[in-house]
Amino acid sequence: MASSPLEQFVVNPIVEIQAGSADLSFTNSSLFMAITVGVVTLLMLLGMRHRALIPGRLQSVAELSYGFISDMIRDNVGPRGRVYFPFVFTMFMFLLFGNLLGMIPYSFTFTSHIVVTFILALVVFIGVTVIGFAANGPKFLKLFIPEGAPVFLLPLLIVIEVISYFVRPISLSLRLFANMMAGHTMLKVFGGFVLVLGAAGVLPILITVALTGLEVVVAILQAYVFTILSCLYLNDAFHPGH
């Protein structure tokens, strides 16, 4: 009997660790997070080991990644955001390779779990809020007062702005989680059609190939969207009310 398309998202313990009532087991999700960190670290170390004038493939990937995030921060945050480059770069590479490694058969996509994406979004949300108050003091609250809004509408607009601000980590995490989960579920469903139909499943094979290509694009795009929205939130922290 064919397995459920949702079976691929089940978190299974590899090494069970129990600390009182807390379950600290090392799971398949933990394993692929560790693998992702290892792959990114290895890529950057090998890519920048020789630093040749004419870069090889790994050096080109490392330099392009560095330049891409550097330009993103410069364009969306400004010079003051430069100090946060290590965090933004690490987050982007972690999400990008986590998404892409999840495309490998029998791997595990940890970004398809809302608890993972929500924690990342919450770190961004709390960090941006702390930075906003540290950089502006009470003036950071100007973020909730739309510039040029009529005075009689301010009470309503402030409530809307406050709600939209606190919804940020939810929308940020849901976008990544939902896209990765939906894409992988579709791949599993059409892959099941191929197995059932066998040689007659030419159309499902073509659809599965197309969906795989689309899912790779989505994996890259979602890492980009998560990162650029984080940069825009960081820009709000430095420039409230603009």
Buried (B, 14 or more C-beta within 10 A) or exposed (E): EEEEBEEBBEEEBEEEEEEEEEEEBEBBBBBBBEBBBEBBEEBBEBBBEEEEEEBEEBBEBBBEBBEBBBEBBBEBBEEBBEEBBEBBBEBBBBBBBBBBBBBEEEBBBBBBBBEBBBEBBBBBBEBBBEBBBEBBEEEBBBBBEBEEEEEEEBEEBBEEBEEEBEEBBBEBBBBBBBBBBEBBBBBBBBBBBBEEEEEEBEEBBEBBEEBBEEBBEBBBEBBBBBBBBBBEBBBBBBBBBE
